[in-house]
């Protein structure tokens, strides 16, 4: 956008004849503006792929998280200003204090990350329960699977984990029989 503004203003300020229709400088400026305009969709494409904005689950999850976080922080800020202003007015007699604003802002800054993590965990548990439970269950299964040496017990546990996390209509496990040991040809 800066290139477009500069291309439109600078040549005219330097010499008005540079912007005459059909001149070489006018065609160069038009080409420069067209290239700058072509970069805008490219920038959108890079932003969409880099920040995974095409993945609607991520977009909805972040929207829910940051909306709840903003509402929670606004409520805490408002409540802390009212409470601190009342306390300061009782002790100092002033109706307004800059210290109240500073303390409320510092409180919000200190609460941001812990509250964000809690809101994110709440959103994950409430709306993305299957993903949340599946990850926890599979992590627990992988920790216990290392200790199992009996194939039948491991099969039963694996089927139980799949039934609990994915809740399919039917679940089965096929285990390939080991190939018979044959000697390599001479």
C-alpha positions in Angstrom: 0.0 0.0 0.0 2.9 2.3 0.8 4.3 1.7 -2.8 1.0 2.7 -4.3 0.8 5.9 -2.2 4.4 6.9 -3.0 3.9 6.1 -6.7 0.9 8.3 -6.8 2.3 11.3 -4.9 6.1 11.5 -5.3 6.4 11.8 -9.1 3.7 14.5 -9.2 5.5 16.4 -6.5 8.8 16.2 -8.3 7.6 17.1 -11.8 4.0 17.2 -13.0 5.1 16.2 -16.5 6.2 12.8 -15.2 2.5 11.8 -14.8 1.5 12.7 -18.4 -0.6 10.0 -19.9 1.4 7.7 -22.1 4.8 8.8 -20.9 7.5 6.2 -20.0 7.4 7.3 -16.4 3.6 6.9 -16.3 3.8 3.4 -17.7 6.6 2.5 -15.2 4.4 3.8 -12.3 1.4 1.9 -13.6 3.5 -1.3 -13.7 4.8 -0.6 -10.2 1.3 -0.1 -8.9 0.0 -3.3 -10.6 2.9 -5.3 -9.1 2.1 -3.8 -5.6 -1.6 -4.7 -6.0 -0.6 -8.3 -7.0 1.2 -8.7 -3.7 -1.9 -8.2 -1.7 -3.6 -11.5 -2.5 -0.2 -13.2 -2.2 0.1 -11.7 1.4 -3.3 -13.0 2.2 -2.4 -16.5 0.9 0.8 -16.6 2.9 -1.1 -15.5 6.1 -3.8 -18.1 5.6 -1.4 -21.0 5.1 1.1 -19.8 7.7 -1.4 -19.3 10.5 -3.7 -22.2 9.4 -6.7 -20.0 8.9 -8.2 -22.4 6.4 -8.6 -24.9 9.2 -12.0 -23.9 10.6 -11.6 -25.9 13.8 -8.6 -23.8 14.8 -10.3 -20.6 13.8 -13.4 -21.4 15.9 -11.3 -22.6 18.8 -9.3 -19.4 18.9 -12.4 -17.3 18.5 -14.0 -18.9 21.4 -10.9 -18.8 23.6 -10.1 -15.2 22.9 -13.7 -14.0 23.2 -14.0 -15.7 26.7 -10.6 -14.4 27.6 -11.5 -10.8 26.6 -14.8 -10.9 28.5 -13.2 -12.4 31.6 -10.3 -9.8 31.6 -12.7 -7.0 31.0 -14.9 -8.1 34.0 -11.8 -8.5 36.2 -10.5 -5.1 35.2 -13.9 -3.4 35.8 -14.3 -5.1 39.1 -10.8 -4.3 40.3 -11.1 -0.6 39.3 -14.4 -0.3 41.2 -13.1 -2.2 44.3 -9.7 -0.4 44.4 -11.3 3.0 43.8 -13.7 2.4 46.7 -10.9 1.3 49.0 -8.6 4.2 48.0 -11.4 6.7 48.4 -12.1 5.4 52.0 -8.4 5.7 53.0 -7.3 8.8 51.0 -10.5 10.7 50.4 -9.7 11.2 46.7 -12.4 10.3 44.2 -9.9 9.2 41.5 -6.4 7.8 41.8 -3.9 7.0 39.1 -2.6 4.2 41.3 -5.9 2.4 40.9 -5.5 2.3 37.1 -1.9 1.1 37.4 -2.7 -1.6 39.9 -5.7 -2.8 37.8 -3.6 -2.9 34.6 -0.8 -4.8 36.3 -3.4 -7.3 37.6 -4.7 -7.9 34.1 -1.2 -8.3 32.8 -0.4 -10.9 35.5 -3.6 -12.8 34.9 -3.4 -12.9 31.1 -1.4 -16.1 30.5 -2.8 -18.2 33.4 -6.4 -17.2 32.4 -5.7 -17.9 28.7 -4.4 -21.4 29.6 -7.4 -22.2 31.7 -9.9 -20.9 29.1 -8.1 -22.9 26.5 -8.3 -26.0 28.6 -12.0 -25.4 29.3 -12.7 -25.0 25.6 -10.8 -28.2 24.8 -12.6 -30.2 27.5 -16.0 -28.8 26.7 -16.1 -28.7 22.9 -13.3 -30.9 21.7 -13.8 -33.6 24.3 -13.0 -36.5 22.0 -9.7 -35.1 21.0 -8.8 -34.1 24.5 -9.7 -37.5 25.9 -8.2 -39.4 23.0 -4.8 -37.7 23.5 -4.8 -38.4 27.2 -6.0 -42.0 26.8 -3.5 -42.8 24.1 -0.7 -41.3 26.2 -1.7 -43.5 29.1 -2.0 -46.6 26.8 1.5 -46.0 25.4 2.9 -45.8 28.9 1.4 -49.2 29.9 2.0 -50.8 26.5 5.7 -50.8 27.0 5.4 -53.2 29.9 3.1 -55.7 28.2 4.7 -58.7 26.6 1.6 -60.8 26.2 0.1 -60.2 22.7 -3.4 -61.1 23.8 -3.4 -58.7 26.7 -2.0 -56.0 24.5 -4.7 -56.6 21.9 -7.5 -56.4 24.5 -6.1 -53.2 25.9 -5.7 -51.7 22.5 -9.3 -52.5 21.5 -10.6 -51.1 24.9 -8.7 -47.8 24.3 -10.0 -47.5 20.7 -13.6 -48.2 21.9 -13.3 -45.6 24.7 -11.7 -42.9 22.7 -13.2 -43.2 19.2 -16.4 -45.0 20.1 -16.8 -46.8 16.8 -19.8 -49.1 16.1 -17.5 -52.0 15.6 -13.8 -52.5 16.4 -11.6 -55.4 15.4 -7.9 -56.1 15.3 -6.2 -58.3 12.7 -2.8 -59.6 13.6 -0.7 -61.1 10.9 0.7 -64.5 11.6 4.4 -64.5 11.6 5.8 -66.0 8.4 7.2 -69.5 8.7 10.9 -69.6 9.0 12.5 -70.7 5.8 16.1 -71.0 5.0 17.4 -68.7 2.2 18.1 -70.4 -1.1 21.7 -71.6 -1.5 
